[in-house]
Amino acid sequence: MHPSVPQSTSATVAVFASPTSWIESDAVAQCHQVAALDGMIHVAGMPDLHPGKGAPIGAAMTSTVLYPFLVGSDIGCGIAVFPIRLKRAVPERLAARFPDLDRPLDPEQDADDPAWAVLAGDIPAGHVEGLGTVGRGNHFVELARVDTVVAPDHAERLGLAAGQLVLIVHSGSRGLGERILRAHTEVHGAGPAADPAAYLAMHDAAVRWGSLNRRLMAARVAHALGAESGDPIVDECHNLVEIRDGVYLHRKGAARGDGRDVLVAGTRGTPSYLVAAHAGAEANHSVAHGAGRKMSRADALRRGRAKHTVEELRRTPVGSLVVCGDRQLLFEEAPTAYKRIEQVVADLAAHGLATPVATTVPLVTYKTPDVGSTGRHEQRRRRGRA
């Protein structure tokens, strides 16, 4: 079912972006490097394409050979959207009530936490470290408001309307995915999986873990804000591999685009777009997962410090608040470090990969707890109780 004969020539490469879009030549070069690997068939670059460590981010890659490094260490990373009902949405008040999502939920010490209600069955892979935590990098939990509804019928089917509040959760498998990739690379480096079935079993557990983790965080935040948490209306992974049409389809920073609803994340200072994805084989049935970085973290840090103060970055151009006690991360993740989300979504639509359904505008974006926040007080209180 899974042919393993390597190809003698490079795979095809297609980048789904307009000539005016910001696509770094290094990212395109990485696509061609991947295309030259044994067994590669087709590499599809999304409009949020940018260079990664060893492989491009924002790409979907088909091959007769399974390459774990093309998925990366954050297996199961994705974005989920949860409806939430609040009587009043005042960013300043709500930002102070976000829980400490750096503090993991302990199955024993936190057994009475209401967030556990989202757990059905066992914890995937038995991995209890880091449960209910957001992580670093571009991960976040955001309280947002549905702004413009572009496709009312589709939005209504999802239960969305203008003015409604949602929680957007972007995170992955934390240390579990990293452990799986490290076990592979220590023996095989960037080479193929020696036992694809064994890798896929661990990979699938990490994907389930990431989805559970997003549900746990949404429940933690909802309870802290005095609301009930429900099931997500969208929960799409963008770091994974699947078997499709008898070959391996790797996605690294690309969401499944085969008839699914996908939240294409903007930045903490711009809208995000909920889209109906309908990407075909040329795009490896995938769509963009976000705005995509325009600057490296080092460049964003250097330029940001010269241009902005910490206070300026805590209040965004759309009037939302950023909860982030890590000053370096605040600069690294500044909105100016990313491409224009409007252009990314326009490219998806122009190439027939997705249709916009609605936009969301951030009210509070959580990255890490602020020193002195209620989350820190809660952390100390719980530690004292334990």
Contacts in CASP RR format, 6 or more apart in sequence:
PFRMAT RR
TARGET T0000
AUTHOR 0000-0000-0000
METHOD contacts of the structure
MODEL  1
MHPSVPQSTSATVAVFASPTSWIESDAVAQCHQVAALDGMIHVAGMPDLH
PGKGAPIGAAMTSTVLYPFLVGSDIGCGIAVFPIRLKRAVPERLAARFPD
LDRPLDPEQDADDPAWAVLAGDIPAGHVEGLGTVGRGNHFVELARVDTVV
APDHAERLGLAAGQLVLIVHSGSRGLGERILRAHTEVHGAGPAADPAAYL
AMHDAAVRWGSLNRRLMAARVAHALGAESGDPIVDECHNLVEIRDGVYLH
RKGAARGDGRDVLVAGTRGTPSYLVAAHAGAEANHSVAHGAGRKMSRADA
LRRGRAKHTVEELRRTPVGSLVVCGDRQLLFEEAPTAYKRIEQVVADLAA
HGLATPVATTVPLVTYKTPDVGSTGRHEQRRRRGRA
1 243 0 8 1.000
1 246 0 8 1.000
2 64 0 8 1.000
2 196 0 8 1.000
2 243 0 8 1.000
2 246 0 8 1.000
2 247 0 8 1.000
2 248 0 8 1.000
3 64 0 8 1.000
3 246 0 8 1.000
3 247 0 8 1.000
4 64 0 8 1.000
4 65 0 8 1.000
5 39 0 8 1.000
5 64 0 8 1.000
6 38 0 8 1.000
6 39 0 8 1.000
6 64 0 8 1.000
6 65 0 8 1.000
7 38 0 8 1.000
7 39 0 8 1.000
7 40 0 8 1.000
7 41 0 8 1.000
7 64 0 8 1.000
10 32 0 8 1.000
10 35 0 8 1.000
10 36 0 8 1.000
10 40 0 8 1.000
11 34 0 8 1.000
11 35 0 8 1.000
11 36 0 8 1.000
11 39 0 8 1.000
11 40 0 8 1.000
11 41 0 8 1.000
11 42 0 8 1.000
11 43 0 8 1.000
11 61 0 8 1.000
11 62 0 8 1.000
11 63 0 8 1.000
12 35 0 8 1.000
12 41 0 8 1.000
12 42 0 8 1.000
12 43 0 8 1.000
13 28 0 8 1.000
13 31 0 8 1.000
13 32 0 8 1.000
13 35 0 8 1.000
13 42 0 8 1.000
13 43 0 8 1.000
13 45 0 8 1.000
14 42 0 8 1.000
14 43 0 8 1.000
14 44 0 8 1.000
14 45 0 8 1.000
14 282 0 8 1.000
14 283 0 8 1.000
15 23 0 8 1.000
15 28 0 8 1.000
15 31 0 8 1.000
15 44 0 8 1.000
15 45 0 8 1.000
15 49 0 8 1.000
16 44 0 8 1.000
16 45 0 8 1.000
16 46 0 8 1.000
16 47 0 8 1.000
16 283 0 8 1.000
16 347 0 8 1.000
16 348 0 8 1.000
16 351 0 8 1.000
16 353 0 8 1.000
17 23 0 8 1.000
17 45 0 8 1.000
17 46 0 8 1.000
17 47 0 8 1.000
17 49 0 8 1.000
17 347 0 8 1.000
18 47 0 8 1.000
18 343 0 8 1.000
18 346 0 8 1.000
18 347 0 8 1.000
18 350 0 8 1.000
20 343 0 8 1.000
21 47 0 8 1.000
21 339 0 8 1.000
21 343 0 8 1.000
21 344 0 8 1.000
21 347 0 8 1.000
22 294 0 8 1.000
22 339 0 8 1.000
22 340 0 8 1.000
22 343 0 8 1.000
23 47 0 8 1.000
23 49 0 8 1.000
24 49 0 8 1.000
24 50 0 8 1.000
24 51 0 8 1.000
26 51 0 8 1.000
27 49 0 8 1.000
27 50 0 8 1.000
27 51 0 8 1.000
27 52 0 8 1.000
27 56 0 8 1.000
27 57 0 8 1.000
28 49 0 8 1.000
30 51 0 8 1.000
30 52 0 8 1.000
30 54 0 8 1.000
30 55 0 8 1.000
30 56 0 8 1.000
31 43 0 8 1.000
31 45 0 8 1.000
31 49 0 8 1.000
31 56 0 8 1.000
31 59 0 8 1.000
32 43 0 8 1.000
33 54 0 8 1.000
34 40 0 8 1.000
34 43 0 8 1.000
34 55 0 8 1.000
34 56 0 8 1.000
34 59 0 8 1.000
34 61 0 8 1.000
34 70 0 8 1.000
35 43 0 8 1.000
37 63 0 8 1.000
37 65 0 8 1.000
37 67 0 8 1.000
38 65 0 8 1.000
38 192 0 8 1.000
39 63 0 8 1.000
39 64 0 8 1.000
39 65 0 8 1.000
40 61 0 8 1.000
40 62 0 8 1.000
40 63 0 8 1.000
40 65 0 8 1.000
41 62 0 8 1.000
41 63 0 8 1.000
41 64 0 8 1.000
41 247 0 8 1.000
42 61 0 8 1.000
42 62 0 8 1.000
42 284 0 8 1.000
43 59 0 8 1.000
43 60 0 8 1.000
43 61 0 8 1.000
43 62 0 8 1.000
44 59 0 8 1.000
44 60 0 8 1.000
44 61 0 8 1.000
44 254 0 8 1.000
44 282 0 8 1.000
44 283 0 8 1.000
44 284 0 8 1.000
44 286 0 8 1.000
45 56 0 8 1.000
45 58 0 8 1.000
45 59 0 8 1.000
45 60 0 8 1.000
45 254 0 8 1.000
45 283 0 8 1.000
46 58 0 8 1.000
46 59 0 8 1.000
46 60 0 8 1.000
46 253 0 8 1.000
46 254 0 8 1.000
46 283 0 8 1.000
46 286 0 8 1.000
46 287 0 8 1.000
46 288 0 8 1.000
46 289 0 8 1.000
46 344 0 8 1.000
46 348 0 8 1.000
47 288 0 8 1.000
47 343 0 8 1.000
47 344 0 8 1.000
47 347 0 8 1.000
47 348 0 8 1.000
48 57 0 8 1.000
48 58 0 8 1.000
48 253 0 8 1.000
48 288 0 8 1.000
48 289 0 8 1.000
48 290 0 8 1.000
48 291 0 8 1.000
48 292 0 8 1.000
48 339 0 8 1.000
48 344 0 8 1.000
49 56 0 8 1.000
49 57 0 8 1.000
49 58 0 8 1.000
49 59 0 8 1.000
49 292 0 8 1.000
50 56 0 8 1.000
50 57 0 8 1.000
50 58 0 8 1.000
50 292 0 8 1.000
50 293 0 8 1.000
50 294 0 8 1.000
51 57 0 8 1.000
54 69 0 8 1.000
54 190 0 8 1.000
55 69 0 8 1.000
55 70 0 8 1.000
55 72 0 8 1.000
55 252 0 8 1.000
56 252 0 8 1.000
57 252 0 8 1.000
57 253 0 8 1.000
57 292 0 8 1.000
57 293 0 8 1.000
58 252 0 8 1.000
58 253 0 8 1.000
58 254 0 8 1.000
58 288 0 8 1.000
58 289 0 8 1.000
58 292 0 8 1.000
59 251 0 8 1.000
59 252 0 8 1.000
59 253 0 8 1.000
59 254 0 8 1.000
60 249 0 8 1.000
60 250 0 8 1.000
60 251 0 8 1.000
60 254 0 8 1.000
60 283 0 8 1.000
60 284 0 8 1.000
60 285 0 8 1.000
60 286 0 8 1.000
61 70 0 8 1.000
61 249 0 8 1.000
61 250 0 8 1.000
61 251 0 8 1.000
61 252 0 8 1.000
61 284 0 8 1.000
62 244 0 8 1.000
62 247 0 8 1.000
62 248 0 8 1.000
62 249 0 8 1.000
62 250 0 8 1.000
62 284 0 8 1.000
63 70 0 8 1.000
63 247 0 8 1.000
63 248 0 8 1.000
63 250 0 8 1.000
64 247 0 8 1.000
64 248 0 8 1.000
65 192 0 8 1.000
65 248 0 8 1.000
66 192 0 8 1.000
66 193 0 8 1.000
66 196 0 8 1.000
66 199 0 8 1.000
66 200 0 8 1.000
66 241 0 8 1.000
66 248 0 8 1.000
66 250 0 8 1.000
67 190 0 8 1.000
67 191 0 8 1.000
67 192 0 8 1.000
67 193 0 8 1.000
67 248 0 8 1.000
67 250 0 8 1.000
68 180 0 8 1.000
68 181 0 8 1.000
68 184 0 8 1.000
68 185 0 8 1.000
68 191 0 8 1.000
68 193 0 8 1.000
68 199 0 8 1.000
68 203 0 8 1.000
69 181 0 8 1.000
69 184 0 8 1.000
69 185 0 8 1.000
69 189 0 8 1.000
69 190 0 8 1.000
69 191 0 8 1.000
70 241 0 8 1.000
70 250 0 8 1.000
70 252 0 8 1.000
71 181 0 8 1.000
71 203 0 8 1.000
71 239 0 8 1.000
71 240 0 8 1.000
71 241 0 8 1.000
71 250 0 8 1.000
71 251 0 8 1.000
71 252 0 8 1.000
72 181 0 8 1.000
72 239 0 8 1.000
72 252 0 8 1.000
73 177 0 8 1.000
73 178 0 8 1.000
73 180 0 8 1.000
73 181 0 8 1.000
73 182 0 8 1.000
74 172 0 8 1.000
74 173 0 8 1.000
74 177 0 8 1.000
74 178 0 8 1.000
74 239 0 8 1.000
75 172 0 8 1.000
75 173 0 8 1.000
75 176 0 8 1.000
75 177 0 8 1.000
75 180 0 8 1.000
75 181 0 8 1.000
75 203 0 8 1.000
75 206 0 8 1.000
75 207 0 8 1.000
75 239 0 8 1.000
75 240 0 8 1.000
76 172 0 8 1.000
76 173 0 8 1.000
76 177 0 8 1.000
76 206 0 8 1.000
76 207 0 8 1.000
76 209 0 8 1.000
76 210 0 8 1.000
76 211 0 8 1.000
76 237 0 8 1.000
76 238 0 8 1.000
76 239 0 8 1.000
76 240 0 8 1.000
77 139 0 8 1.000
77 170 0 8 1.000
77 171 0 8 1.000
77 172 0 8 1.000
77 173 0 8 1.000
77 210 0 8 1.000
77 237 0 8 1.000
77 238 0 8 1.000
77 239 0 8 1.000
77 253 0 8 1.000
78 170 0 8 1.000
78 171 0 8 1.000
78 172 0 8 1.000
78 210 0 8 1.000
78 214 0 8 1.000
78 235 0 8 1.000
78 236 0 8 1.000
78 237 0 8 1.000
78 238 0 8 1.000
78 239 0 8 1.000
78 255 0 8 1.000
78 289 0 8 1.000
79 168 0 8 1.000
79 169 0 8 1.000
79 170 0 8 1.000
79 214 0 8 1.000
79 234 0 8 1.000
79 235 0 8 1.000
79 236 0 8 1.000
79 238 0 8 1.000
79 255 0 8 1.000
79 262 0 8 1.000
79 263 0 8 1.000
79 265 0 8 1.000
79 289 0 8 1.000
80 168 0 8 1.000
80 169 0 8 1.000
80 211 0 8 1.000
80 214 0 8 1.000
80 215 0 8 1.000
80 218 0 8 1.000
80 232 0 8 1.000
80 234 0 8 1.000
80 235 0 8 1.000
80 236 0 8 1.000
80 263 0 8 1.000
81 166 0 8 1.000
81 167 0 8 1.000
81 168 0 8 1.000
81 169 0 8 1.000
81 232 0 8 1.000
81 233 0 8 1.000
81 234 0 8 1.000
81 235 0 8 1.000
81 263 0 8 1.000
81 274 0 8 1.000
82 166 0 8 1.000
82 167 0 8 1.000
82 168 0 8 1.000
82 169 0 8 1.000
82 218 0 8 1.000
82 222 0 8 1.000
82 229 0 8 1.000
82 230 0 8 1.000
82 231 0 8 1.000
82 232 0 8 1.000
82 233 0 8 1.000
83 159 0 8 1.000
83 160 0 8 1.000
83 164 0 8 1.000
83 165 0 8 1.000
83 166 0 8 1.000
83 230 0 8 1.000
83 233 0 8 1.000
84 143 0 8 1.000
84 165 0 8 1.000
84 166 0 8 1.000
84 167 0 8 1.000
84 222 0 8 1.000
84 225 0 8 1.000
84 227 0 8 1.000
84 229 0 8 1.000
85 165 0 8 1.000
85 227 0 8 1.000
85 228 0 8 1.000
86 94 0 8 1.000
86 165 0 8 1.000
86 225 0 8 1.000
86 226 0 8 1.000
86 227 0 8 1.000
89 143 0 8 1.000
89 145 0 8 1.000
89 165 0 8 1.000
89 363 0 8 1.000
91 319 0 8 1.000
91 320 0 8 1.000
91 321 0 8 1.000
91 363 0 8 1.000
91 364 0 8 1.000
92 321 0 8 1.000
94 143 0 8 1.000
94 225 0 8 1.000
94 363 0 8 1.000
94 364 0 8 1.000
95 321 0 8 1.000
95 323 0 8 1.000
95 364 0 8 1.000
95 366 0 8 1.000
96 373 0 8 1.000
96 374 0 8 1.000
97 224 0 8 1.000
97 225 0 8 1.000
97 374 0 8 1.000
98 141 0 8 1.000
98 221 0 8 1.000
98 224 0 8 1.000
98 225 0 8 1.000
98 323 0 8 1.000
98 364 0 8 1.000
98 366 0 8 1.000
98 369 0 8 1.000
98 373 0 8 1.000
98 374 0 8 1.000
98 375 0 8 1.000
99 220 0 8 1.000
99 221 0 8 1.000
99 224 0 8 1.000
99 374 0 8 1.000
99 375 0 8 1.000
99 378 0 8 1.000
100 369 0 8 1.000
100 373 0 8 1.000
100 375 0 8 1.000
100 376 0 8 1.000
100 378 0 8 1.000
100 379 0 8 1.000
101 132 0 8 1.000
101 133 0 8 1.000
101 134 0 8 1.000
101 135 0 8 1.000
101 141 0 8 1.000
101 217 0 8 1.000
101 220 0 8 1.000
101 221 0 8 1.000
101 366 0 8 1.000
101 368 0 8 1.000
101 369 0 8 1.000
102 133 0 8 1.000
102 134 0 8 1.000
102 135 0 8 1.000
102 368 0 8 1.000
102 369 0 8 1.000
103 133 0 8 1.000
103 379 0 8 1.000
103 382 0 8 1.000
104 129 0 8 1.000
104 130 0 8 1.000
104 131 0 8 1.000
104 132 0 8 1.000
104 133 0 8 1.000
105 113 0 8 1.000
105 115 0 8 1.000
105 116 0 8 1.000
105 130 0 8 1.000
105 131 0 8 1.000
105 132 0 8 1.000
105 216 0 8 1.000
105 220 0 8 1.000
106 128 0 8 1.000
106 131 0 8 1.000
107 116 0 8 1.000
107 123 0 8 1.000
107 128 0 8 1.000
107 131 0 8 1.000
109 382 0 8 1.000
109 386 0 8 1.000
110 116 0 8 1.000
110 382 0 8 1.000
113 220 0 8 1.000
114 219 0 8 1.000
114 223 0 8 1.000
115 132 0 8 1.000
115 216 0 8 1.000
115 219 0 8 1.000
115 220 0 8 1.000
115 223 0 8 1.000
115 229 0 8 1.000
116 216 0 8 1.000
117 219 0 8 1.000
118 212 0 8 1.000
118 215 0 8 1.000
118 216 0 8 1.000
118 218 0 8 1.000
118 219 0 8 1.000
118 229 0 8 1.000
118 230 0 8 1.000
119 212 0 8 1.000
119 216 0 8 1.000
123 131 0 8 1.000
123 209 0 8 1.000
123 212 0 8 1.000
124 176 0 8 1.000
124 205 0 8 1.000
124 206 0 8 1.000
124 208 0 8 1.000
124 209 0 8 1.000
124 210 0 8 1.000
124 212 0 8 1.000
125 176 0 8 1.000
125 202 0 8 1.000
125 205 0 8 1.000
125 206 0 8 1.000
125 209 0 8 1.000
127 173 0 8 1.000
127 175 0 8 1.000
127 176 0 8 1.000
127 205 0 8 1.000
127 209 0 8 1.000
129 174 0 8 1.000
129 175 0 8 1.000
129 176 0 8 1.000
130 174 0 8 1.000
130 175 0 8 1.000
130 213 0 8 1.000
131 212 0 8 1.000
131 213 0 8 1.000
131 216 0 8 1.000
132 213 0 8 1.000
132 216 0 8 1.000
132 217 0 8 1.000
132 220 0 8 1.000
133 171 0 8 1.000
133 174 0 8 1.000
133 213 0 8 1.000
133 217 0 8 1.000
134 140 0 8 1.000
134 141 0 8 1.000
134 169 0 8 1.000
134 171 0 8 1.000
134 217 0 8 1.000
134 366 0 8 1.000
134 367 0 8 1.000
134 368 0 8 1.000
135 171 0 8 1.000
135 174 0 8 1.000
136 326 0 8 1.000
136 329 0 8 1.000
136 368 0 8 1.000
137 329 0 8 1.000
137 332 0 8 1.000
137 333 0 8 1.000
138 170 0 8 1.000
138 333 0 8 1.000
139 170 0 8 1.000
139 171 0 8 1.000
139 172 0 8 1.000
139 367 0 8 1.000
140 168 0 8 1.000
140 169 0 8 1.000
140 170 0 8 1.000
140 268 0 8 1.000
140 365 0 8 1.000
140 366 0 8 1.000
140 367 0 8 1.000
141 167 0 8 1.000
141 168 0 8 1.000
141 169 0 8 1.000
141 170 0 8 1.000
141 171 0 8 1.000
141 217 0 8 1.000
141 218 0 8 1.000
141 221 0 8 1.000
141 365 0 8 1.000
141 366 0 8 1.000
142 167 0 8 1.000
142 168 0 8 1.000
142 169 0 8 1.000
142 170 0 8 1.000
142 268 0 8 1.000
142 362 0 8 1.000
142 363 0 8 1.000
142 364 0 8 1.000
142 365 0 8 1.000
142 366 0 8 1.000
143 165 0 8 1.000
143 166 0 8 1.000
143 167 0 8 1.000
143 221 0 8 1.000
143 225 0 8 1.000
143 362 0 8 1.000
143 363 0 8 1.000
143 364 0 8 1.000
144 165 0 8 1.000
144 166 0 8 1.000
144 167 0 8 1.000
144 168 0 8 1.000
144 272 0 8 1.000
144 360 0 8 1.000
144 361 0 8 1.000
144 362 0 8 1.000
144 363 0 8 1.000
145 163 0 8 1.000
145 164 0 8 1.000
145 165 0 8 1.000
145 166 0 8 1.000
145 360 0 8 1.000
145 361 0 8 1.000
145 363 0 8 1.000
146 155 0 8 1.000
146 160 0 8 1.000
146 161 0 8 1.000
146 162 0 8 1.000
146 163 0 8 1.000
146 164 0 8 1.000
146 165 0 8 1.000
146 166 0 8 1.000
146 358 0 8 1.000
146 359 0 8 1.000
146 360 0 8 1.000
147 162 0 8 1.000
147 163 0 8 1.000
147 271 0 8 1.000
147 358 0 8 1.000
147 359 0 8 1.000
147 360 0 8 1.000
147 361 0 8 1.000
148 162 0 8 1.000
148 271 0 8 1.000
148 358 0 8 1.000
148 359 0 8 1.000
149 155 0 8 1.000
149 160 0 8 1.000
149 161 0 8 1.000
149 162 0 8 1.000
149 357 0 8 1.000
149 358 0 8 1.000
150 356 0 8 1.000
150 357 0 8 1.000
150 358 0 8 1.000
150 359 0 8 1.000
151 276 0 8 1.000
151 355 0 8 1.000
151 356 0 8 1.000
151 357 0 8 1.000
151 358 0 8 1.000
154 276 0 8 1.000
154 357 0 8 1.000
155 161 0 8 1.000
155 274 0 8 1.000
155 357 0 8 1.000
155 358 0 8 1.000
158 233 0 8 1.000
158 234 0 8 1.000
158 261 0 8 1.000
158 274 0 8 1.000
158 357 0 8 1.000
159 233 0 8 1.000
160 166 0 8 1.000
160 233 0 8 1.000
160 274 0 8 1.000
160 357 0 8 1.000
160 358 0 8 1.000
162 358 0 8 1.000
165 363 0 8 1.000
166 360 0 8 1.000
167 218 0 8 1.000
167 221 0 8 1.000
167 222 0 8 1.000
167 229 0 8 1.000
168 263 0 8 1.000
168 265 0 8 1.000
168 272 0 8 1.000
168 360 0 8 1.000
169 214 0 8 1.000
169 217 0 8 1.000
169 218 0 8 1.000
170 265 0 8 1.000
171 210 0 8 1.000
171 213 0 8 1.000
171 214 0 8 1.000
171 217 0 8 1.000
172 209 0 8 1.000
172 210 0 8 1.000
172 213 0 8 1.000
172 214 0 8 1.000
172 239 0 8 1.000
173 206 0 8 1.000
173 207 0 8 1.000
173 209 0 8 1.000
173 210 0 8 1.000
173 213 0 8 1.000
174 209 0 8 1.000
174 210 0 8 1.000
174 213 0 8 1.000
176 205 0 8 1.000
176 206 0 8 1.000
176 209 0 8 1.000
177 206 0 8 1.000
180 199 0 8 1.000
180 202 0 8 1.000
180 203 0 8 1.000
180 206 0 8 1.000
184 193 0 8 1.000
184 199 0 8 1.000
187 194 0 8 1.000
188 194 0 8 1.000
193 199 0 8 1.000
196 248 0 8 1.000
200 241 0 8 1.000
200 243 0 8 1.000
203 240 0 8 1.000
203 241 0 8 1.000
207 237 0 8 1.000
207 240 0 8 1.000
210 237 0 8 1.000
211 235 0 8 1.000
211 237 0 8 1.000
214 232 0 8 1.000
214 235 0 8 1.000
215 229 0 8 1.000
215 232 0 8 1.000
218 229 0 8 1.000
218 230 0 8 1.000
218 232 0 8 1.000
219 229 0 8 1.000
219 230 0 8 1.000
221 229 0 8 1.000
221 366 0 8 1.000
222 228 0 8 1.000
222 229 0 8 1.000
222 230 0 8 1.000
223 229 0 8 1.000
233 261 0 8 1.000
234 261 0 8 1.000
234 262 0 8 1.000
234 263 0 8 1.000
234 274 0 8 1.000
236 255 0 8 1.000
236 256 0 8 1.000
236 260 0 8 1.000
236 261 0 8 1.000
236 262 0 8 1.000
236 263 0 8 1.000
237 251 0 8 1.000
237 255 0 8 1.000
237 256 0 8 1.000
238 251 0 8 1.000
238 252 0 8 1.000
238 253 0 8 1.000
238 254 0 8 1.000
238 255 0 8 1.000
238 256 0 8 1.000
238 289 0 8 1.000
239 251 0 8 1.000
239 252 0 8 1.000
239 253 0 8 1.000
240 250 0 8 1.000
240 251 0 8 1.000
241 248 0 8 1.000
241 249 0 8 1.000
241 250 0 8 1.000
241 251 0 8 1.000
242 248 0 8 1.000
242 249 0 8 1.000
242 251 0 8 1.000
242 256 0 8 1.000
243 249 0 8 1.000
244 285 0 8 1.000
249 284 0 8 1.000
249 285 0 8 1.000
251 284 0 8 1.000
251 286 0 8 1.000
253 289 0 8 1.000
254 284 0 8 1.000
254 286 0 8 1.000
254 287 0 8 1.000
254 288 0 8 1.000
254 289 0 8 1.000
255 262 0 8 1.000
255 264 0 8 1.000
255 277 0 8 1.000
255 286 0 8 1.000
255 287 0 8 1.000
255 288 0 8 1.000
255 289 0 8 1.000
256 262 0 8 1.000
256 277 0 8 1.000
256 285 0 8 1.000
256 286 0 8 1.000
256 287 0 8 1.000
257 277 0 8 1.000
257 278 0 8 1.000
257 279 0 8 1.000
257 280 0 8 1.000
257 283 0 8 1.000
257 285 0 8 1.000
257 286 0 8 1.000
257 287 0 8 1.000
257 353 0 8 1.000
257 354 0 8 1.000
258 277 0 8 1.000
258 278 0 8 1.000
258 279 0 8 1.000
258 280 0 8 1.000
258 285 0 8 1.000
259 276 0 8 1.000
259 277 0 8 1.000
259 278 0 8 1.000
260 277 0 8 1.000
261 274 0 8 1.000
261 275 0 8 1.000
261 276 0 8 1.000
261 277 0 8 1.000
261 357 0 8 1.000
262 274 0 8 1.000
262 275 0 8 1.000
262 277 0 8 1.000
262 287 0 8 1.000
262 289 0 8 1.000
262 354 0 8 1.000
263 272 0 8 1.000
263 273 0 8 1.000
263 274 0 8 1.000
263 275 0 8 1.000
263 360 0 8 1.000
264 272 0 8 1.000
264 273 0 8 1.000
264 274 0 8 1.000
264 275 0 8 1.000
264 287 0 8 1.000
264 288 0 8 1.000
264 289 0 8 1.000
264 290 0 8 1.000
264 291 0 8 1.000
264 341 0 8 1.000
264 344 0 8 1.000
264 345 0 8 1.000
264 348 0 8 1.000
264 354 0 8 1.000
265 272 0 8 1.000
265 289 0 8 1.000
265 290 0 8 1.000
265 291 0 8 1.000
265 341 0 8 1.000
266 272 0 8 1.000
266 273 0 8 1.000
266 290 0 8 1.000
266 291 0 8 1.000
266 338 0 8 1.000
266 341 0 8 1.000
267 291 0 8 1.000
267 333 0 8 1.000
267 334 0 8 1.000
267 335 0 8 1.000
267 337 0 8 1.000
267 338 0 8 1.000
267 341 0 8 1.000
268 316 0 8 1.000
268 320 0 8 1.000
268 322 0 8 1.000
268 333 0 8 1.000
268 335 0 8 1.000
268 362 0 8 1.000
268 365 0 8 1.000
268 367 0 8 1.000
269 316 0 8 1.000
269 317 0 8 1.000
269 318 0 8 1.000
269 320 0 8 1.000
269 335 0 8 1.000
269 362 0 8 1.000
269 365 0 8 1.000
270 291 0 8 1.000
270 317 0 8 1.000
270 318 0 8 1.000
270 335 0 8 1.000
270 338 0 8 1.000
270 340 0 8 1.000
270 341 0 8 1.000
271 318 0 8 1.000
271 341 0 8 1.000
271 359 0 8 1.000
271 360 0 8 1.000
271 361 0 8 1.000
272 290 0 8 1.000
272 341 0 8 1.000
272 359 0 8 1.000
272 360 0 8 1.000
272 362 0 8 1.000
273 341 0 8 1.000
273 345 0 8 1.000
273 356 0 8 1.000
273 357 0 8 1.000
273 358 0 8 1.000
273 359 0 8 1.000
273 360 0 8 1.000
274 356 0 8 1.000
274 357 0 8 1.000
274 358 0 8 1.000
274 359 0 8 1.000
274 360 0 8 1.000
275 287 0 8 1.000
275 345 0 8 1.000
275 348 0 8 1.000
275 354 0 8 1.000
275 355 0 8 1.000
275 356 0 8 1.000
275 357 0 8 1.000
276 354 0 8 1.000
276 355 0 8 1.000
276 357 0 8 1.000
277 287 0 8 1.000
277 353 0 8 1.000
277 354 0 8 1.000
278 352 0 8 1.000
278 353 0 8 1.000
278 354 0 8 1.000
278 355 0 8 1.000
279 285 0 8 1.000
279 286 0 8 1.000
279 287 0 8 1.000
279 352 0 8 1.000
279 353 0 8 1.000
279 354 0 8 1.000
280 353 0 8 1.000
283 351 0 8 1.000
283 353 0 8 1.000
287 348 0 8 1.000
287 353 0 8 1.000
287 354 0 8 1.000
288 344 0 8 1.000
288 345 0 8 1.000
288 347 0 8 1.000
288 348 0 8 1.000
290 341 0 8 1.000
290 344 0 8 1.000
291 338 0 8 1.000
291 339 0 8 1.000
291 340 0 8 1.000
291 341 0 8 1.000
291 344 0 8 1.000
292 338 0 8 1.000
292 339 0 8 1.000
292 344 0 8 1.000
293 337 0 8 1.000
293 338 0 8 1.000
293 339 0 8 1.000
294 336 0 8 1.000
294 337 0 8 1.000
294 338 0 8 1.000
294 339 0 8 1.000
295 303 0 8 1.000
295 336 0 8 1.000
295 337 0 8 1.000
297 332 0 8 1.000
297 337 0 8 1.000
299 337 0 8 1.000
300 331 0 8 1.000
300 332 0 8 1.000
300 333 0 8 1.000
300 334 0 8 1.000
300 336 0 8 1.000
300 337 0 8 1.000
301 328 0 8 1.000
301 331 0 8 1.000
301 332 0 8 1.000
303 336 0 8 1.000
304 331 0 8 1.000
304 334 0 8 1.000
304 336 0 8 1.000
305 331 0 8 1.000
307 336 0 8 1.000
308 331 0 8 1.000
308 334 0 8 1.000
310 327 0 8 1.000
310 330 0 8 1.000
313 322 0 8 1.000
313 330 0 8 1.000
313 331 0 8 1.000
313 334 0 8 1.000
314 321 0 8 1.000
314 322 0 8 1.000
314 324 0 8 1.000
314 330 0 8 1.000
315 321 0 8 1.000
315 322 0 8 1.000
316 322 0 8 1.000
316 335 0 8 1.000
316 362 0 8 1.000
316 365 0 8 1.000
317 335 0 8 1.000
318 361 0 8 1.000
318 362 0 8 1.000
320 361 0 8 1.000
320 362 0 8 1.000
320 363 0 8 1.000
320 364 0 8 1.000
320 365 0 8 1.000
321 363 0 8 1.000
321 364 0 8 1.000
321 365 0 8 1.000
322 330 0 8 1.000
322 364 0 8 1.000
322 365 0 8 1.000
322 367 0 8 1.000
323 364 0 8 1.000
323 365 0 8 1.000
323 366 0 8 1.000
323 367 0 8 1.000
323 368 0 8 1.000
323 369 0 8 1.000
323 370 0 8 1.000
323 373 0 8 1.000
324 330 0 8 1.000
324 333 0 8 1.000
324 366 0 8 1.000
324 367 0 8 1.000
324 368 0 8 1.000
324 370 0 8 1.000
325 367 0 8 1.000
325 368 0 8 1.000
325 369 0 8 1.000
325 370 0 8 1.000
325 371 0 8 1.000
326 367 0 8 1.000
326 368 0 8 1.000
329 367 0 8 1.000
329 368 0 8 1.000
330 367 0 8 1.000
333 367 0 8 1.000
345 354 0 8 1.000
345 356 0 8 1.000
348 354 0 8 1.000
349 355 0 8 1.000
349 356 0 8 1.000
369 375 0 8 1.000
369 376 0 8 1.000
369 379 0 8 1.000
370 376 0 8 1.000
END
